[in-house]
Amino acid sequence: QMDLVESGGGSVQAGGSLKLSCAASVLNTCGMAWYRQAPGKEREMVSSISFLGTTTYTESVKGRFTISQDKSENIMYLQMNNLRSEDTAVYYCAACPNILTGVYNYWGQGTQVTVSA
């Protein structure tokens, strides 16, 4: 069992930056990801990082967001720069994707990011 706790969300003006953190309760040997869900929209993957450090990004955040991890502290980060109003959403961290389905087994409670124009 793994608990994930996100932090770092908040309100910022367009063009600003935020850094989200996701702390895992146990040693993590899995891939992890950041998802987000905006009001009235489906949850979407924003970025992922494998245990070996391979990263992916959804097209809309490429060049603006950076995912990273500190394995010694069991923390994953999402640095978000040049934020836009369309980045407003609840951001969730997830860990340990099922190798067959890709569905993540563990989820955090979410942290709100609000970007005002």
C-alpha atoms as one frame of an Amber mdcrd trajectory, in Angstrom:
protein
   0.000   0.000   0.000   1.295   3.428  -0.918  -0.064   6.791   0.116   0.580
   9.805  -2.077   0.281  13.373  -0.841   0.365  16.321  -3.217   1.259  19.866
  -2.266   2.186  23.109  -3.934  -1.060  24.028  -5.609  -2.485  27.522  -5.426
  -3.601  30.542  -7.363  -1.355  32.367  -9.781  -1.693  34.816 -12.632  -1.160
  33.761 -16.190   2.517  33.596 -16.988   3.409  32.651 -13.439   4.918  29.468
 -12.034   4.096  26.805  -9.494   5.901  23.684  -8.365   3.859  20.707  -7.293
   5.232  17.977  -5.065   4.040  14.436  -4.530   5.395  12.565  -1.531   5.134
   8.787  -1.420   4.761   7.045   1.921   6.981   4.116   0.999   9.989   3.475
  -1.196   8.729   3.804  -4.736  10.058   1.505  -7.421   7.331   2.274  -9.925
   6.638   4.782 -12.603   4.706   7.871 -11.591   2.610  10.480 -13.301   0.733
  13.736 -12.924  -2.865  13.937 -14.058  -5.254  16.847 -14.024  -8.981  17.304
 -14.208 -10.618  20.583 -15.104 -14.285  21.279 -14.327 -16.524  19.464 -16.764
 -13.637  17.654 -18.412 -12.181  14.187 -18.209  -9.029  13.503 -16.265  -5.966
  13.666 -18.503  -2.368  12.677 -18.068  -0.088  15.686 -17.970   3.277  14.020
 -17.589   4.831  10.742 -16.553   8.217   9.532 -15.413   9.412   5.969 -15.378
  11.497   4.501 -12.581  14.534   4.930 -14.822  13.653   8.547 -15.507  12.089
   8.444 -18.946   9.580  11.274 -19.225   6.511  12.036 -21.306   4.414  15.160
 -21.608   1.072  15.947 -23.105   1.476  18.277 -26.049  -0.072  21.331 -24.413
   2.519  21.476 -21.627   5.674  20.638 -23.554   8.320  23.283 -23.018   6.472
  24.705 -20.002   6.254  21.849 -17.478   9.069  19.677 -16.160   8.598  16.447
 -14.230  11.330  15.163 -11.947  11.841  12.942  -8.971  14.055  12.690  -5.921
  14.309   8.982  -5.269  16.157   9.472  -2.006  13.187  11.416  -0.628  10.444
   9.508  -2.493   9.164  12.775  -3.943   8.035  13.597  -7.457   7.793  17.156
  -8.707   6.074  19.059 -11.456   7.576  22.443 -12.236   4.990  24.481 -14.101
   6.115  27.649 -15.858   4.314  30.124 -18.084   0.986  28.967 -16.732  -2.156
  29.577 -18.738  -5.783  29.818 -17.712  -6.411  26.478 -19.415  -4.012  24.843
 -16.940  -6.571  25.459 -14.197  -7.508  22.071 -12.766  -7.133  19.713  -9.857
  -3.775  18.009 -10.236  -3.313  14.442  -9.060  -0.210  12.348  -8.713  -0.324
   8.649  -9.426   2.051   5.735  -9.039   2.593   2.184 -10.240   0.823   1.663
 -13.529  -0.583  -1.777 -14.232   1.706  -3.266 -16.845  -1.222  -4.623 -18.828
  -3.771  -1.826 -18.619  -1.626   1.198 -17.832  -4.059   2.163 -15.107  -2.284
   3.591 -12.082  -2.804   1.755  -8.816  -2.216   4.574  -6.356  -3.561   8.113
  -6.377  -3.180  11.224  -4.294  -6.058  13.373  -3.118  -5.350  16.175  -5.561
  -4.245  19.774  -5.307  -6.011  22.722  -6.910  -4.199  24.927  -9.400  -5.991
  28.077 -10.468  -4.568  30.365 -13.132  -6.220  33.714 -13.639  -5.964  35.631
 -16.879
